Amino acid sequence: MRVFTRVYIKISKGARALFPVVLCAALFCYFSLHFAGGKYGLESHERLEQKVSSLKISLKELSSTRKIYENRIDLIASNRAKKDLVDELARTSLQYADPKDLVLFD
């Protein structure tokens, strides 16, 4: 029995000495891998930059269409809007035609 306990004590002293080294090495490997290839790591940085640039382009397109619609609303909401202009805009946006209208297709 004493031989077994002595061996166990020798192993546990060696394990106690190696435990901090192994723990530090494991943590270093873990954080290094996530720094290089994680969700927000160096590899994904380029993909995120491409996504940001595509979103900026779509933002410019949407803001330009918003300005167009704001101008149309200003034309309709202002007092100088004519009845035929409002009628024309409503028909083109709703794709309706009066029964008396002559519709030509290209």
C-alpha positions in Angstrom: 0.0 0.0 0.0 2.8 2.4 0.8 4.4 2.0 -2.6 1.2 3.0 -4.3 0.7 6.1 -2.2 4.3 7.2 -2.7 4.0 6.8 -6.5 0.7 8.7 -6.4 2.3 11.5 -4.3 5.2 11.7 -6.8 2.8 11.9 -9.8 0.6 14.5 -8.1 3.7 16.7 -7.3 4.8 16.5 -10.9 1.2 17.2 -12.1 1.0 20.2 -9.8 4.2 21.6 -11.2 3.0 21.1 -14.8 -0.5 22.2 -14.4 0.1 26.0 -14.6 2.3 25.5 -17.7 -0.2 23.3 -19.4 -3.0 25.7 -18.5 -1.1 28.7 -19.8 -0.3 26.9 -23.1 -3.9 25.8 -23.6 -5.2 29.3 -23.0 -2.6 30.8 -25.3 -3.6 28.3 -28.1 -7.3 29.0 -27.5 -7.0 32.8 -27.7 -4.5 32.6 -30.6 -6.9 30.5 -32.7 -9.8 32.8 -32.0 -7.7 35.9 -32.7 -6.8 34.5 -36.1 -9.9 32.7 -37.2 -12.7 33.6 -34.9 -16.0 35.3 -35.7 -14.4 38.7 -35.4 -10.8 37.6 -36.1 -8.3 38.6 -38.7 -9.8 36.3 -41.4 -13.3 37.6 -41.0 -12.2 41.3 -41.0 -12.1 41.4 -44.8 -15.5 39.9 -45.1 -16.9 42.4 -42.6 -15.3 45.3 -44.6 -16.9 44.0 -47.9 -20.3 43.8 -46.1 -19.9 47.4 -44.8 -19.1 48.7 -48.3 -22.0 46.9 -49.9 -24.3 48.3 -47.2 -23.0 51.8 -47.8 -23.8 51.4 -51.5 -27.3 50.2 -50.8 -27.8 53.1 -48.3 -26.9 55.6 -51.1 -29.4 53.9 -53.4 -32.1 54.0 -50.8 -31.5 57.6 -49.9 -31.7 58.6 -53.5 -35.0 56.8 -54.0 -36.2 58.4 -50.8 -35.4 61.9 -52.1 -37.4 61.1 -55.3 -40.4 60.0 -53.3 -40.1 63.1 -51.0 -40.2 65.3 -54.1 -43.2 63.5 -55.4 -45.0 63.9 -52.0 -44.1 67.6 -51.9 -45.6 68.0 -55.4 -48.8 66.3 -54.3 -49.0 68.0 -50.8 -48.3 71.5 -52.0 -51.1 73.8 -53.0 -49.8 74.1 -56.6 -50.6 70.4 -57.3 -53.0 70.1 -60.1 -55.8 67.6 -60.3 -54.5 65.9 -63.4 -51.0 65.5 -61.9 -52.4 63.8 -58.8 -54.6 61.6 -61.0 -51.7 60.6 -63.3 -49.4 59.7 -60.3 -52.1 57.7 -58.7 -52.9 55.8 -61.9 -49.3 55.0 -62.7 -48.4 53.9 -59.1 -51.6 51.8 -58.8 -51.5 50.6 -62.4 -55.2 51.5 -63.0 -56.8 53.0 -66.0 -60.0 54.8 -66.6 -62.5 52.9 -68.9 -62.4 55.9 -71.2 -58.6 55.9 -71.5 -56.8 54.5 -74.5 -53.9 52.2 -73.3 -51.0 51.4 -75.6 -48.6 48.6 -75.0 -45.0 48.6 -76.3 
